[in-house]
Amino acid sequence: MVHFSVRSCLIFVSVLAYLLLVESSNRVVEVNVICNKSENPSFCLSLLNSKPGGAVGEDLVNLTRYTIDVVRANVTNTIKYINRLIKNSTSDPKAREHYQVCLSQFNYALDAAEYTQQMLNSRNYLNVHVAASDVMTNADLCALGLSSSNPPFHDASLLSKYVSIVDQIVQIILIMTNYLIR
């Protein structure tokens, strides 16, 4: 007859729980599968394959972490660009107001990107999805040209391209979190 001590049982349960946790968080999804679900598969493939060490065989959590870092860097660069636009719009009060609204929205987007990373670190994948959506929403509010001016401000700068890049990166995060939530 085999006799197990309480300590042996606790060690076994701990190891089993660890293995289940590692198994559930180390899912691998092919990059092509992720990118084929995006609106711009070539952008997605380029972004994910730019990960140092490559994306092939990378587990989904690390690939999501990398992509969140990329969106955070892009939001930060957009904030710097908006600050330059504000500085150069001193003669156009409507433009200045629009860029100040965008700056506010992108500051919120940066906060949401940082929260996205925190949620990923805590393995709260549903809230990763929600927080990433907030990044996109704030970027899109800037792109819509919302301000107190009526009609919305027509922006001739490159800001819409910055917003589009942020949106595309967030879309990739949302696709990956759909796999993590399952």
PyRosetta script that sets phi, psi and omega in degrees:
from pyrosetta import init, pose_from_sequence

init()
pose = pose_from_sequence("MVHFSVRSCLIFVSVLAYLLLVESSNRVVEVNVICNKSENPSFCLSLLNSKPGGAVGEDLVNLTRYTIDVVRANVTNTIKYINRLIKNSTSDPKAREHYQVCLSQFNYALDAAEYTQQMLNSRNYLNVHVAASDVMTNADLCALGLSSSNPPFHDASLLSKYVSIVDQIVQIILIMTNYLIR")
pose.set_psi(1, 133.9)
pose.set_omega(1, -179.9)
pose.set_phi(2, -89.5)
pose.set_psi(2, 132.8)
pose.set_omega(2, -179.1)
pose.set_phi(3, -121.5)
pose.set_psi(3, 123.6)
pose.set_omega(3, 179.3)
pose.set_phi(4, -105.8)
pose.set_psi(4, 138.6)
pose.set_omega(4, 175.5)
pose.set_phi(5, -83.2)
pose.set_psi(5, 165.0)
pose.set_omega(5, 177.3)
pose.set_phi(6, -60.8)
pose.set_psi(6, -39.7)
pose.set_omega(6, 180.0)
pose.set_phi(7, -62.0)
pose.set_psi(7, -43.5)
pose.set_omega(7, 179.0)
pose.set_phi(8, -62.1)
pose.set_psi(8, -41.0)
pose.set_omega(8, 178.8)
pose.set_phi(9, -64.9)
pose.set_psi(9, -41.7)
pose.set_omega(9, 179.1)
pose.set_phi(10, -64.8)
pose.set_psi(10, -40.3)
pose.set_omega(10, 177.6)
pose.set_phi(11, -63.7)
pose.set_psi(11, -44.5)
pose.set_omega(11, 179.1)
pose.set_phi(12, -60.0)
pose.set_psi(12, -47.2)
pose.set_omega(12, 180.0)
pose.set_phi(13, -63.4)
pose.set_psi(13, -40.2)
pose.set_omega(13, 179.3)
pose.set_phi(14, -63.8)
pose.set_psi(14, -44.7)
pose.set_omega(14, 179.2)
pose.set_phi(15, -64.5)
pose.set_psi(15, -43.2)
pose.set_omega(15, 179.1)
pose.set_phi(16, -62.2)
pose.set_psi(16, -44.9)
pose.set_omega(16, 178.9)
pose.set_phi(17, -62.1)
pose.set_psi(17, -42.0)
pose.set_omega(17, 178.3)
pose.set_phi(18, -61.8)
pose.set_psi(18, -46.1)
pose.set_omega(18, -179.4)
pose.set_phi(19, -62.5)
pose.set_psi(19, -40.0)
pose.set_omega(19, 177.9)
pose.set_phi(20, -65.5)
pose.set_psi(20, -40.0)
pose.set_omega(20, 179.2)
pose.set_phi(21, -65.8)
pose.set_psi(21, -45.4)
pose.set_omega(21, 179.0)
pose.set_phi(22, -63.1)
pose.set_psi(22, -43.4)
pose.set_omega(22, -179.7)
pose.set_phi(23, -61.0)
pose.set_psi(23, -42.8)
pose.set_omega(23, -176.4)
pose.set_phi(24, -73.6)
pose.set_psi(24, -27.9)
pose.set_omega(24, -177.4)
pose.set_phi(25, -94.8)
pose.set_psi(25, -13.2)
pose.set_omega(25, -177.9)
pose.set_phi(26, -102.0)
pose.set_psi(26, 35.0)
pose.set_omega(26, 177.7)
pose.set_phi(27, -66.9)
pose.set_psi(27, 141.9)
pose.set_omega(27, 176.9)
pose.set_phi(28, -114.7)
pose.set_psi(28, 128.2)
pose.set_omega(28, 176.0)
pose.set_phi(29, -123.3)
pose.set_psi(29, 131.1)
pose.set_omega(29, -179.0)
pose.set_phi(30, -58.9)
pose.set_psi(30, 139.3)
pose.set_omega(30, -179.4)
pose.set_phi(31, -58.6)
pose.set_psi(31, -39.1)
pose.set_omega(31, 179.5)
pose.set_phi(32, -61.5)
pose.set_psi(32, -37.4)
pose.set_omega(32, 179.8)
pose.set_phi(33, -65.0)
pose.set_psi(33, -43.5)
pose.set_omega(33, 178.2)
pose.set_phi(34, -63.5)
pose.set_psi(34, -51.2)
pose.set_omega(34, -172.3)
pose.set_phi(35, -70.1)
pose.set_psi(35, -29.0)
pose.set_omega(35, 177.5)
pose.set_phi(36, -66.6)
pose.set_psi(36, -17.7)
pose.set_omega(36, 177.8)
pose.set_phi(37, -88.9)
pose.set_psi(37, -8.2)
pose.set_omega(37, -177.9)
pose.set_phi(38, -87.8)
pose.set_psi(38, 161.8)
pose.set_omega(38, 178.6)
pose.set_phi(39, -71.0)
pose.set_psi(39, -26.2)
pose.set_omega(39, -178.7)
pose.set_phi(40, -130.6)
pose.set_psi(40, 81.7)
pose.set_omega(40, -175.8)
pose.set_phi(41, -57.5)
pose.set_psi(41, -36.1)
pose.set_omega(41, -178.8)
pose.set_phi(42, -67.6)
pose.set_psi(42, -38.4)
pose.set_omega(42, 175.5)
pose.set_phi(43, -62.0)
pose.set_psi(43, -46.0)
pose.set_omega(43, -179.0)
pose.set_phi(44, -60.2)
pose.set_psi(44, -48.7)
pose.set_omega(44, 179.9)
pose.set_phi(45, -61.2)
pose.set_psi(45, -42.5)
pose.set_omega(45, 179.5)
pose.set_phi(46, -62.6)
pose.set_psi(46, -44.9)
pose.set_omega(46, -178.9)
pose.set_phi(47, -65.2)
pose.set_psi(47, -50.8)
pose.set_omega(47, -176.1)
pose.set_phi(48, -67.5)
pose.set_psi(48, -35.7)
pose.set_omega(48, 179.0)
pose.set_phi(49, -76.6)
pose.set_psi(49, -8.8)
pose.set_omega(49, 176.4)
pose.set_phi(50, -82.1)
pose.set_psi(50, -4.8)
pose.set_omega(50, 178.2)
pose.set_phi(51, -61.5)
pose.set_psi(51, 128.9)
pose.set_omega(51, 177.2)
pose.set_phi(52, -54.4)
pose.set_psi(52, 129.9)
pose.set_omega(52, -176.6)
pose.set_phi(53, 88.6)
pose.set_psi(53, -7.9)
pose.set_omega(53, 178.8)
pose.set_phi(54, 84.3)
pose.set_psi(54, 167.7)
pose.set_omega(54, -177.2)
pose.set_phi(55, -104.2)
pose.set_psi(55, -15.9)
pose.set_omega(55, -176.9)
pose.set_phi(56, -63.9)
pose.set_psi(56, 125.5)
pose.set_omega(56, 178.7)
pose.set_phi(57, 77.5)
pose.set_psi(57, 0.4)
pose.set_omega(57, -179.6)
pose.set_phi(58, -73.3)
pose.set_psi(58, 139.7)
pose.set_omega(58, 179.3)
pose.set_phi(59, -71.7)
pose.set_psi(59, 153.7)
pose.set_omega(59, -171.8)
pose.set_phi(60, -62.1)
pose.set_psi(60, -36.3)
pose.set_omega(60, -179.8)
pose.set_phi(61, -65.1)
pose.set_psi(61, -46.3)
pose.set_omega(61, 179.9)
pose.set_phi(62, -67.1)
pose.set_psi(62, -35.8)
pose.set_omega(62, 177.5)
pose.set_phi(63, -67.4)
pose.set_psi(63, -38.4)
pose.set_omega(63, 176.2)
pose.set_phi(64, -67.0)
pose.set_psi(64, -41.8)
pose.set_omega(64, 178.4)
pose.set_phi(65, -58.7)
pose.set_psi(65, -46.0)
pose.set_omega(65, 178.6)
pose.set_phi(66, -59.7)
pose.set_psi(66, -44.8)
pose.set_omega(66, -176.8)
pose.set_phi(67, -68.0)
pose.set_psi(67, -35.8)
pose.set_omega(67, 174.9)
pose.set_phi(68, -64.4)
pose.set_psi(68, -40.7)
pose.set_omega(68, 176.4)
pose.set_phi(69, -60.8)
pose.set_psi(69, -39.7)
pose.set_omega(69, 179.4)
pose.set_phi(70, -66.0)
pose.set_psi(70, -43.6)
pose.set_omega(70, -179.9)
pose.set_phi(71, -66.8)
pose.set_psi(71, -37.6)
pose.set_omega(71, 178.3)
pose.set_phi(72, -62.6)
pose.set_psi(72, -42.0)
pose.set_omega(72, 177.6)
pose.set_phi(73, -64.2)
pose.set_psi(73, -39.5)
pose.set_omega(73, 179.3)
pose.set_phi(74, -69.5)
pose.set_psi(74, -37.8)
pose.set_omega(74, 176.0)
pose.set_phi(75, -64.4)
pose.set_psi(75, -42.5)
pose.set_omega(75, 178.3)
pose.set_phi(76, -61.8)
pose.set_psi(76, -43.6)
pose.set_omega(76, 177.4)
pose.set_phi(77, -64.5)
pose.set_psi(77, -35.4)
pose.set_omega(77, 177.7)
pose.set_phi(78, -66.6)
pose.set_psi(78, -40.1)
pose.set_omega(78, 177.1)
pose.set_phi(79, -60.2)
pose.set_psi(79, -43.9)
pose.set_omega(79, 177.8)
pose.set_phi(80, -61.7)
pose.set_psi(80, -41.6)
pose.set_omega(80, 178.7)
pose.set_phi(81, -64.0)
pose.set_psi(81, -44.1)
pose.set_omega(81, 179.2)
pose.set_phi(82, -62.5)
pose.set_psi(82, -40.6)
pose.set_omega(82, 177.2)
pose.set_phi(83, -60.1)
pose.set_psi(83, -38.4)
pose.set_omega(83, 175.2)
pose.set_phi(84, -65.7)
pose.set_psi(84, -39.5)
pose.set_omega(84, 178.3)
pose.set_phi(85, -63.3)
pose.set_psi(85, -41.0)
pose.set_omega(85, 178.2)
pose.set_phi(86, -62.1)
pose.set_psi(86, -46.1)
pose.set_omega(86, -178.8)
pose.set_phi(87, -60.8)
pose.set_psi(87, -35.5)
pose.set_omega(87, -177.4)
pose.set_phi(88, -90.8)
pose.set_psi(88, 1.6)
pose.set_omega(88, -177.0)
pose.set_phi(89, -108.2)
pose.set_psi(89, 28.8)
pose.set_omega(89, -176.6)
pose.set_phi(90, -64.5)
pose.set_psi(90, -26.5)
pose.set_omega(90, -178.5)
pose.set_phi(91, -89.9)
pose.set_psi(91, -4.7)
pose.set_omega(91, -178.7)
pose.set_phi(92, -125.8)
pose.set_psi(92, 96.3)
pose.set_omega(92, -176.3)
pose.set_phi(93, -61.2)
pose.set_psi(93, -33.8)
pose.set_omega(93, 179.6)
pose.set_phi(94, -68.1)
pose.set_psi(94, -41.1)
pose.set_omega(94, 178.0)
pose.set_phi(95, -64.3)
pose.set_psi(95, -46.4)
pose.set_omega(95, -179.6)
pose.set_phi(96, -58.2)
pose.set_psi(96, -44.5)
pose.set_omega(96, 178.7)
pose.set_phi(97, -62.2)
pose.set_psi(97, -43.9)
pose.set_omega(97, 179.3)
pose.set_phi(98, -59.9)
pose.set_psi(98, -47.1)
pose.set_omega(98, -178.3)
pose.set_phi(99, -67.4)
pose.set_psi(99, -32.1)
pose.set_omega(99, 176.5)
pose.set_phi(100, -67.7)
pose.set_psi(100, -38.3)
pose.set_omega(100, 175.5)
pose.set_phi(101, -64.0)
pose.set_psi(101, -43.4)
pose.set_omega(101, 178.5)
pose.set_phi(102, -62.8)
pose.set_psi(102, -40.0)
pose.set_omega(102, 178.2)
pose.set_phi(103, -59.6)
pose.set_psi(103, -44.3)
pose.set_omega(103, 178.2)
pose.set_phi(104, -61.2)
pose.set_psi(104, -45.7)
pose.set_omega(104, -179.5)
pose.set_phi(105, -62.8)
pose.set_psi(105, -40.6)
pose.set_omega(105, -179.3)
pose.set_phi(106, -74.9)
pose.set_psi(106, -27.0)
pose.set_omega(106, 171.9)
pose.set_phi(107, -65.1)
pose.set_psi(107, -39.7)
pose.set_omega(107, 174.9)
pose.set_phi(108, -64.6)
pose.set_psi(108, -39.7)
pose.set_omega(108, 179.2)
pose.set_phi(109, -62.3)
pose.set_psi(109, -39.1)
pose.set_omega(109, 178.3)
pose.set_phi(110, -64.7)
pose.set_psi(110, -43.2)
pose.set_omega(110, 176.0)
pose.set_phi(111, -59.2)
pose.set_psi(111, -42.7)
pose.set_omega(111, 180.0)
pose.set_phi(112, -65.9)
pose.set_psi(112, -37.2)
pose.set_omega(112, 178.4)
pose.set_phi(113, -64.9)
pose.set_psi(113, -41.1)
pose.set_omega(113, 178.2)
pose.set_phi(114, -66.2)
pose.set_psi(114, -38.3)
pose.set_omega(114, 177.3)
pose.set_phi(115, -67.5)
pose.set_psi(115, -35.1)
pose.set_omega(115, 176.7)
pose.set_phi(116, -57.8)
pose.set_psi(116, -44.8)
pose.set_omega(116, 179.2)
pose.set_phi(117, -63.6)
pose.set_psi(117, -41.7)
pose.set_omega(117, 178.8)
pose.set_phi(118, -61.9)
pose.set_psi(118, -42.5)
pose.set_omega(118, 179.9)
pose.set_phi(119, -66.0)
pose.set_psi(119, -37.0)
pose.set_omega(119, 177.0)
pose.set_phi(120, -65.4)
pose.set_psi(120, -43.4)
pose.set_omega(120, 179.6)
pose.set_phi(121, -61.5)
pose.set_psi(121, -31.3)
pose.set_omega(121, 178.7)
pose.set_phi(122, -91.1)
pose.set_psi(122, 4.4)
pose.set_omega(122, 178.5)
pose.set_phi(123, 61.8)
pose.set_psi(123, 29.7)
pose.set_omega(123, 176.2)
pose.set_phi(124, -96.1)
pose.set_psi(124, 80.3)
pose.set_omega(124, -169.3)
pose.set_phi(125, -68.5)
pose.set_psi(125, -30.5)
pose.set_omega(125, 176.2)
pose.set_phi(126, -63.7)
pose.set_psi(126, -43.5)
pose.set_omega(126, 178.6)
pose.set_phi(127, -74.3)
pose.set_psi(127, -22.2)
pose.set_omega(127, 170.4)
pose.set_phi(128, -61.1)
pose.set_psi(128, -46.2)
pose.set_omega(128, -179.9)
pose.set_phi(129, -61.0)
pose.set_psi(129, -46.6)
pose.set_omega(129, -178.9)
pose.set_phi(130, -64.3)
pose.set_psi(130, -46.0)
pose.set_omega(130, -178.5)
pose.set_phi(131, -65.6)
pose.set_psi(131, -39.7)
pose.set_omega(131, 177.3)
pose.set_phi(132, -63.4)
pose.set_psi(132, -38.1)
pose.set_omega(132, 176.0)
pose.set_phi(133, -61.0)
pose.set_psi(133, -35.5)
pose.set_omega(133, 177.4)
pose.set_phi(134, -64.8)
pose.set_psi(134, -37.0)
pose.set_omega(134, 176.4)
pose.set_phi(135, -58.4)
pose.set_psi(135, -48.5)
pose.set_omega(135, -178.5)
pose.set_phi(136, -64.3)
pose.set_psi(136, -43.5)
pose.set_omega(136, -179.4)
pose.set_phi(137, -59.4)
pose.set_psi(137, -45.8)
pose.set_omega(137, -179.4)
pose.set_phi(138, -65.8)
pose.set_psi(138, -39.9)
pose.set_omega(138, 176.7)
pose.set_phi(139, -62.8)
pose.set_psi(139, -43.2)
pose.set_omega(139, -178.6)
pose.set_phi(140, -67.1)
pose.set_psi(140, -33.3)
pose.set_omega(140, 177.0)
pose.set_phi(141, -62.3)
pose.set_psi(141, -36.1)
pose.set_omega(141, 174.6)
pose.set_phi(142, -65.5)
pose.set_psi(142, -47.2)
pose.set_omega(142, -176.3)
pose.set_phi(143, -62.4)
pose.set_psi(143, -30.0)
pose.set_omega(143, -180.0)
pose.set_phi(144, -69.7)
pose.set_psi(144, -13.5)
pose.set_omega(144, 178.6)
pose.set_phi(145, 74.2)
pose.set_psi(145, 30.9)
pose.set_omega(145, -178.4)
pose.set_phi(146, -72.8)
pose.set_psi(146, 126.3)
pose.set_omega(146, 173.7)
pose.set_phi(147, -160.9)
pose.set_psi(147, -176.2)
pose.set_omega(147, -179.4)
pose.set_phi(148, -77.9)
pose.set_psi(148, -8.1)
pose.set_omega(148, 177.7)
pose.set_phi(149, -74.4)
pose.set_psi(149, 147.2)
pose.set_omega(149, 179.8)
pose.set_phi(150, -130.7)
pose.set_psi(150, 118.8)
pose.set_omega(150, 4.9)
pose.set_phi(151, -76.1)
pose.set_psi(151, 173.6)
pose.set_omega(151, -179.9)
pose.set_phi(152, -56.4)
pose.set_psi(152, 150.6)
pose.set_omega(152, -177.5)
pose.set_phi(153, -66.6)
pose.set_psi(153, 132.6)
pose.set_omega(153, 175.0)
pose.set_phi(154, -90.6)
pose.set_psi(154, 110.8)
pose.set_omega(154, -175.4)
pose.set_phi(155, -94.4)
pose.set_psi(155, 119.3)
pose.set_omega(155, -179.8)
pose.set_phi(156, -94.6)
pose.set_psi(156, 1.7)
pose.set_omega(156, -179.4)
pose.set_phi(157, -78.1)
pose.set_psi(157, -176.3)
pose.set_omega(157, 177.7)
pose.set_phi(158, -86.8)
pose.set_psi(158, 8.1)
pose.set_omega(158, -176.2)
pose.set_phi(159, -57.5)
pose.set_psi(159, -37.7)
pose.set_omega(159, -179.7)
pose.set_phi(160, -62.7)
pose.set_psi(160, -31.4)
pose.set_omega(160, 176.9)
pose.set_phi(161, -69.3)
pose.set_psi(161, -38.5)
pose.set_omega(161, 176.5)
pose.set_phi(162, -61.8)
pose.set_psi(162, -44.4)
pose.set_omega(162, -179.9)
pose.set_phi(163, -63.0)
pose.set_psi(163, -42.7)
pose.set_omega(163, -179.7)
pose.set_phi(164, -60.4)
pose.set_psi(164, -41.2)
pose.set_omega(164, 179.3)
pose.set_phi(165, -64.7)
pose.set_psi(165, -44.7)
pose.set_omega(165, 177.9)
pose.set_phi(166, -59.7)
pose.set_psi(166, -44.7)
pose.set_omega(166, 179.5)
pose.set_phi(167, -59.9)
pose.set_psi(167, -42.8)
pose.set_omega(167, -179.1)
pose.set_phi(168, -66.0)
pose.set_psi(168, -38.2)
pose.set_omega(168, 178.6)
pose.set_phi(169, -67.3)
pose.set_psi(169, -43.6)
pose.set_omega(169, 179.0)
pose.set_phi(170, -62.8)
pose.set_psi(170, -38.1)
pose.set_omega(170, 178.6)
pose.set_phi(171, -58.1)
pose.set_psi(171, -38.9)
pose.set_omega(171, 178.0)
pose.set_phi(172, -64.8)
pose.set_psi(172, -41.9)
pose.set_omega(172, 177.5)
pose.set_phi(173, -61.3)
pose.set_psi(173, -42.8)
pose.set_omega(173, -179.6)
pose.set_phi(174, -63.2)
pose.set_psi(174, -40.1)
pose.set_omega(174, 177.8)
pose.set_phi(175, -62.8)
pose.set_psi(175, -45.4)
pose.set_omega(175, -178.7)
pose.set_phi(176, -66.5)
pose.set_psi(176, -38.1)
pose.set_omega(176, 179.8)
pose.set_phi(177, -68.2)
pose.set_psi(177, -28.5)
pose.set_omega(177, 174.4)
pose.set_phi(178, -58.9)
pose.set_psi(178, -38.0)
pose.set_omega(178, 176.4)
pose.set_phi(179, -71.9)
pose.set_psi(179, -36.1)
pose.set_omega(179, -179.9)
pose.set_phi(180, -69.4)
pose.set_psi(180, -33.4)
pose.set_omega(180, -178.7)
pose.set_phi(181, -69.5)
pose.set_psi(181, -32.2)
pose.set_omega(181, -176.8)
pose.set_phi(182, -59.4)
pose.dump_pdb("model.pdb")
